[in-house]
Amino acid sequence: MNSKRSYHKWTEQETMQLYKIVQSSNRNWRAVEKAFPQFSLLQLQNKYTMIEKQYRLKQAHRTPAYSQNQSLLENDDTLQILLDLISKQSE
């Protein structure tokens, strides 16, 4: 096993693919891991957690009564918000 760490800059396409696979598989991380064999399970879970955190932060600024338990899919503009976040990360 290679012990050297390397940074991978996620593309918008990779991030959206990760988000969609996690959602469509009901967080079946083994299925997600098969779709992204170049990443460890922990890397995938961490990336998805960051996507969710960024979404919640942005959403919290949009609606004052935002609930931490609100599903990402309840909001019609979820994908647009995620795309906005991803594009800001790329800058």
N, C-alpha and C positions, 0 to 999 in steps of 0.2 A: 504494500500500500504506500502510495506517495504521501509523505508527511508535509510536503511543501504546500502552503496555502496560496491560492491564486484568486484574484477578484474577477467576478464575472458581471459585466454590466448587462442587465436584463433588457431585452428589446421590448418595445410595445407589444409586438406580436407574441413573444414568449409569455409576457405577463398576462395578456388577455387569454391565451391558451391555458395557462395555469389556472386562472380564475374560473374559466368555463369548465374545465375538467373536474376541478374540486367540487364545483356546484353540481354538475351533472352526475357525478359519482357519489353524491351524498357524503363527501369527505372520506371516500375509500382511498386511503393514502397509498396502498399497494398498487392500485390502478393508476394513481397519479405518478407514482414512482416509475412505473413501466413506460409511461408517456415521456418521461424525462430521465432516461437512464444515466445521463451525464451528471446528475445532481444526486446528492444523498437525500434520504428521507427528511433528515433534519433541515437541510437547506431549503427544501420545498416547503416544509411546514413554516419555517421562519419567514420565507418570502410571502407566503399567503397571509400570515399574521400581520406583516407590515402593510400589505394591501388593505386588509380590513381596518387596521388602525388609522391609516391615512384617510380611508373613506369615512370612518366615524368622526374623525376630527373635522373634516370638511363638512360633513352633514350636520354636526353639532353647531357650526357657525351659521348654517342655513335655517335651522329650526330650533328655537330655544327649548322646546319641550321634548327634545330628542331622547329616546330611550336607548340605553346601552344594549337592550335585548332585541332591538328591532332587526329584522332580517335584512340582509343586503338586497334581497330580491323583492322586497315590498315596495321599493321606490322605482318608479318607471324610468328615471334617468340615471340609474346605477351605473350602467356601462359608460355613459357620457362622463360622469364624475370620475370613474376610474381612468378613462382615457385622458382627462385633464390632468389627473395626478401623475400618470405615467409620462406625459409630455413634459411636465414640470421637472420630473426627475431626470429626464434626458438633457435638459438645458445646462 
